[in-house]
Amino acid sequence: MSQEYTYPHVNIPCPECKHTEYTVYDSHHSETYCTKCGTVLIDTTIFSITQYLANEEYKNKFIRNLWKKHTKQKE
């Protein structure tokens, strides 16, 4: 069973279902969401810089591999 009834309720209208009585703040996930439709209204999760750097490194390697394949085809 969900513990949503213990979460503090927030008076923010949901843009999807237009209700205010169903929005709650979940401190464990650090987000405010609508319990009726499930839309996350406010997400205050801390962005991971290490994940961002790993994604950028992956993109750079992918582009380099494309460039290598392109130059090999010209030869």
QUIPEZI-V958943 format. One record per pair of residues at least 6 apart in sequence whose C-alpha atoms are under 6 Angstrom apart, sorted by the first residue. I is the first residue (numbers start at 1). J is the second residue. D is the distance in Angstrom with one decimal. If there is no record, write none. Layout:
i: {I:I}
j: {J:J}
d: {D:D}
This chain:
i: {8:8:9:9:10:10:11:12:13:13:22:22:22:23:23:24:24:25:25:30:31:31:31:32:32:32:33:33:33}
j: {24:25:23:24:23:24:20:20:19:20:34:35:36:33:34:32:33:31:32:44:42:43:44:40:41:42:39:40:41}
d: {5.7:5.7:6.0:4.3:5.6:5.3:5.5:5.6:5.4:4.4:5.4:5.3:6.0:5.5:4.3:5.6:5.7:5.9:4.3:5.7:5.4:4.4:6.0:6.0:5.4:4.9:5.6:4.2:5.1}
